[in-house]
Amino acid sequence: MLFFKAKLLDIDLGNNGVIANERDLIGTEYYPQERVLIESSKGSFIGVLYTTKRMVKEGELGISRGSIEGIEEGEEVRLRHAPRPQSLRYIKKKMEGQILRPHEIHTIVDEIVQKKLSNIELTSFIVSTYIHGMEMGEIVEMAKRMGETGDKLEWDKHPVVDVHSIGGVPGNKYALITVPIVASAGIVIPKTSSRAITSAAGTADVMEVLTRVNLNAQEIKRVVKTTNGCLVWGGGVNLAPADDIIINVERPLSIDPQPQLLSSVIAKKIAAGINYTVIDIPVGPGTKIKNDREGYALARKFIELGERVGIAVECAITYGGQPIGRAVGPALEAKEALMALEDPNSAPKSLIEKSLSLAGILLELGGVAQVGSGMEMAKKILYSGKALEKFKEIVIEQGGGITNSEDVELGKYFEVIPSPKDGYVVSISNKAITNIAKEAGAPMDKKAGVLLYVKRGSKVNKGDILYRIYSSSEERLRSAVKLARRTYPVRVEGMVIRRVSKF
Amino acid sequence: MLFFKAKLLDIDLGNNGVIANERDLIGTEYYPQERVLIESSKGSFIGVLYTTKRMVKEGELGISRGSIEGIEEGEEVRLRHAPRPQSLRYIKKKMEGQILRPHEIHTIVDEIVQKKLSNIELTSFIVSTYIHGMEMGEIVEMAKRMGETGDKLEWDKHPVVDVHSIGGVPGNKYALITVPIVASAGIVIPKTSSRAITSAAGTADVMEVLTRVNLNAQEIKRVVKTTNGCLVWGGGVNLAPADDIIINVERPLSIDPQPQLLSSVIAKKIAAGINYTVIDIPVGPGTKIKNDREGYALARKFIELGERVGIAVECAITYGGQPIGRAVGPALEAKEALMALEDPNSAPKSLIEKSLSLAGILLELGGVAQVGSGMEMAKKILYSGKALEKFKEIVIEQGGGITNSEDVELGKYFEVIPSPKDGYVVSISNKAITNIAKEAGAPMDKKAGVLLYVKRGSKVNKGDILYRIYSSSEERLRSAVKLARRTYPVRVEGMVIRRVSKF
């Protein structure tokens, strides 16, 4: 064990880094980049040890702001070897393809939440479950434990309903329309969403264009009490926080293993105190689910998992073979959703259809519409303007901001991609559209994305605009246009994809 | 793209971290912990972006020492988004269990060497090959490319021979005896070794107790020209550097996937200009290879791989069911090897046997001994004292140090573990001995380890010392003793392992 005086450093290393003078480590058994345990009178944390020649003096230990709440400059701290995380052996069991026992899963979840696992250890676990999968028993334990380790929301009014998409289809902003419809029918719908994992925009990214989404449990309760609904970021409320740590590893790899998908969705519902939830499973080329058979298999797993943890789950298999609506990217999608609430008649049919169907199921589950008449009721609420009013209420209660589609700003750089010939649009690639929007900067750059001028089946003449790419950065726009020219996301019938002029 | 003035920081973040003032990032499309590309007149590198409120001023970018050779304080630098590494899609192919094509493997190896892969990406690759394995064709490409990306050693005198253990058995310090025997017979043997991956001491860790092992290509050539041999750390010479980066991910997970094992061993041989090599494959309970059948299978793979890259490989399946010799841990092993060279008669038989057998094969391959008489020749060289003289020459040429076993210092804290009863030693667990040595601080703490007073079959009386644990840290010693009491690494026949007094 070594003793130091704390020196608070104004730097966020992201892994609880601490910095010692290299002369203090000579002859000790402590080494740079080793995982260490730091103890103070205010608590302890696991960090990574770095060295410096001059940045901190001998006898001092540089500690990042935020590592320990309330720690004071000059206070005595102790540095020890961090114990190897207990989960490492269970992670290795999973690497070998074995089934984990409940207490093993609990330990992994707990150590993830306590930030005891390094990126190397966490990645091993995620990749192993991606390759080997998990049994339903393991997923149940994972979901339950994840749902327990964090804040819990409790509600006075019941039932509490929710709608959730597993993602995979770009432009899927239906929740901004579905939630206010359901809420204005008097049903409690505290919707939490994630940010983009592999997509160009998660619902939380889209909503954040208009208002705050980083609400704590207290604030959510207040918003829902006033409006019956909300549209917030799940990670901001510390509901099932393991999920948000896991996503940080999944995002750079663009993977979303099914066991994690199932457990993280249901864990959030447990923590959010949900009674009924509808899961939207988009199916089609370019989505996460290739065909109906796979969609039904996943639906059955969600329903079983829900049953085993006490949540009634319904699934909606939806068409996801091309983007929903025309906008892909946070600001573009926020604008499109607002426009749809303002004037449903001029909104893309695919977006309206989907939003109303899901709202219909929820109105029936919530007991305010007869089975079979939910969608009709949803439609009335939307066209009456009540959904728009409710949505504005929610935006303002959450601390926003923007309630008019004209006020949504898009990237100041844009370029249009015209059709190279006359014909019909035969396909729009989800993957290519997503990649172009991401190359343009989405979801980090909220104003970046793709706006489609056509959908599958559209008739186009040579020179007509197929889509427009937006970005806040000229450099990223150029890069996105280059990608668009290489990947042909919108195919017009008879278009020559590659010309071979010599053999 | 953003422009900054370089501010050189005296901190080594390990991942080429750069630090910007958070006010400089507001409204830009750059985010903390994002991977960025830094360009200067002196070159460019990929790093991770961190933020600070005060550590650097607005307009400045803090850059870790060593990130760019020759960069000057105040010089203009440009910050851009780092492109996603190209290998990511090939890593994902491997995650899916697909076979990688040569150019895909080359890209992965190249990007590993260029440090373009994050720990998350690299771990995904290693874990995927651990789970799915690799075909021989993939391993060949991996070995060849790894062998090409780095320094290459070339030799005037041939043949150039080498001996290499795949590890898995503690106390395996034979190379300190085998190399000087072969070198004193006039054969060139430039031995490079790795540091411990999952063990308590690699050959390089052991040798470092006596002399420098961190030699560059120039220095190795000089040592070998003078003495015919050397015992250096492979990572210090930049031979097949991909291996050393991969090991940094394998070590915390305590894994060593077979495709990496094969390709990294042979890559080092390619880079070191080896013509013949003997691979020592320890077999037995607690080693990497459980039985002879597995040992033969691995041997065949090594021989095929060698053939396909132009190196003649022989394999020696050796007994690895208990530690080699009596010492486990860098300083303890260095001391034992020196004692064996000084007085072979009083050295543990297992160590002498193994060192001589391997030396014998090399003397035959090197063409100085008749087939079948190599071991006899090796024995003569060892007992004549020539091997000791040669070893001292090598230690001194490498820049050492210590050439007398009495000068080797051990950990100042130690504790003995006595036998709880009379009987015979029925087993010694490799794994438990290794774990105790590591808990005591090995290999980082060079003076930590375990010294066995008994071997399998030894007769002991109650109270006789079974082994002694050394450490430089009282705290770690205590922790190792605790582990020893829990794991019984040395079992004495008839010992009660657990007493159950009630049902």
Interface residues (C-beta under 8 A of the other chain):
Chain A: M1 L9 D10 I11 D12 L13 G14 G17 I19 E29 Y31 P32 Q33 E34 Y50 T51 T52 K53 R54 M55 R80 H81 L88 I91 K92 M95 G97 S118 N119 I120 E121 T123 S124 V127 S128 Y130 I131 H132 V249 P252 L253 S254 I255 G441 M444 D445 A448 S472 S473 E475 R476
Chain B: M1 L9 D10 I11 D12 L13 G14 G17 I19 E29 Y31 P32 Q33 E34 Y50 T51 T52 K53 R54 M55 R80 H81 L88 I91 K92 M95 G97 S118 N119 I120 E121 T123 S124 V127 S128 Y130 I131 H132 V249 P252 L253 S254 I255 G441 M444 D445 A448 S472 S473 E475 R476
